[in-house]
């Protein structure tokens, strides 16, 4: 969550958050699109995951094809045509950096 806060603070207008564990996070300033690294996660947590990249692992899509799909999704979000799930669920997490170690 510190990373999304930092990205939004630096001027990001859209954040792609890749997750292998399904971390439910958003940001009150900038829309967060959650990208699952595998289909099992995307299926189990379909309520919070926007994009499933498992098709690459299964050999159904190339990395380039998936990248084009992700870009199209980002354009739709930026255009207001799609509301990311973190926004729809009001997952408004905001954690400024703290001094010392952060886990």
C-alpha positions as semicolon CSV with decimal commas, in nm:
position;residue;x (nm);y (nm);z (nm)
1;X;0,000;0,000;0,000
2;X;0,293;0,232;0,058
3;X;0,393;0,183;-0,305
4;X;0,053;0,288;-0,441
5;X;0,052;0,590;-0,211
6;X;0,396;0,690;-0,336
7;X;0,300;0,645;-0,701
8;X;-0,014;0,854;-0,659
9;X;0,185;1,120;-0,472
10;X;0,435;1,136;-0,757
11;X;0,160;1,212;-1,006
12;X;0,043;0,874;-1,137
13;X;-0,307;0,889;-1,279
14;X;-0,354;0,512;-1,307
15;X;-0,183;0,231;-1,113
16;X;-0,145;-0,131;-1,220
17;X;-0,102;-0,348;-0,912
18;X;0,024;-0,697;-0,989
19;X;-0,055;-0,953;-0,723
20;X;0,014;-1,319;-0,669
21;X;-0,164;-1,337;-0,334
22;X;-0,467;-1,116;-0,400
23;X;-0,384;-0,814;-0,186
24;X;-0,701;-0,603;-0,173
25;X;-0,578;-0,249;-0,213
26;X;-0,682;0,070;-0,383
27;X;-0,605;0,437;-0,354
28;X;-0,828;0,738;-0,285
29;X;-0,641;0,961;-0,534
30;X;-0,569;0,730;-0,827
31;X;-0,760;0,431;-0,969
32;X;-0,586;0,098;-0,906
33;X;-0,623;-0,188;-1,155
34;X;-0,543;-0,522;-0,996
35;X;-0,370;-0,776;-1,220
36;X;-0,365;-1,142;-1,112
37;X;-0,059;-1,344;-1,201
38;X;-0,261;-1,664;-1,231
39;X;-0,613;-1,784;-1,308
40;X;-0,660;-1,967;-0,977
41;X;-0,621;-1,639;-0,790
42;X;-0,834;-1,449;-1,043
43;X;-1,113;-1,705;-1,003
44;X;-1,097;-1,724;-0,622
45;X;-1,087;-1,347;-0,585
46;X;-1,290;-1,238;-0,886
47;X;-1,456;-0,970;-0,674
48;X;-1,128;-0,774;-0,647
49;X;-0,925;-0,876;-0,955
50;X;-0,964;-0,677;-1,277
51;X;-0,731;-0,866;-1,513
52;X;-0,630;-1,234;-1,523
53;X;-0,296;-1,294;-1,696
54;X;-0,313;-1,673;-1,660
55;X;-0,373;-1,711;-2,034
56;X;-0,002;-1,643;-2,088
57;X;0,102;-1,929;-1,860
58;X;-0,148;-2,163;-2,029
59;X;-0,009;-2,068;-2,370
60;X;-0,339;-1,922;-2,489
61;X;-0,194;-1,571;-2,534
62;X;0,149;-1,430;-2,594
63;X;0,298;-1,173;-2,361
64;X;0,247;-0,914;-2,634
65;X;-0,121;-1,005;-2,676
66;X;-0,176;-0,985;-2,300
67;X;0,007;-0,653;-2,291
68;X;-0,226;-0,520;-2,561
69;X;-0,529;-0,642;-2,360
70;X;-0,396;-0,469;-2,048
71;X;-0,331;-0,147;-2,242
72;X;-0,685;-0,156;-2,383
73;X;-0,822;-0,206;-2,031
74;X;-0,617;0,087;-1,902
75;X;-0,744;0,310;-2,182
76;X;-1,103;0,209;-2,100
77;X;-1,046;0,292;-1,732
78;X;-0,882;0,625;-1,815
79;X;-1,171;0,706;-2,052
80;X;-1,430;0,632;-1,783
81;X;-1,573;0,331;-1,967
82;X;-1,470;0,082;-1,697
83;X;-1,463;0,130;-1,320
84;X;-1,185;-0,078;-1,158
85;X;-1,304;-0,305;-0,878
86;X;-1,093;-0,125;-0,616
87;X;-1,279;0,197;-0,701
88;X;-1,621;0,027;-0,704
89;X;-1,546;-0,133;-0,365
90;X;-1,411;0,191;-0,213
91;X;-1,076;0,031;-0,131
92;X;-0,921;0,364;-0,042
93;X;-0,591;0,275;0,119
94;X;-0,341;0,547;0,197
95;X;-0,018;0,484;0,388
96;X;0,264;0,737;0,377
97;X;0,618;0,608;0,404
98;X;0,760;0,570;0,749
99;X;1,120;0,589;0,858
100;X;1,296;0,257;0,894
101;X;1,211;-0,089;0,768
102;X;0,879;-0,149;0,600
103;X;0,738;-0,499;0,555
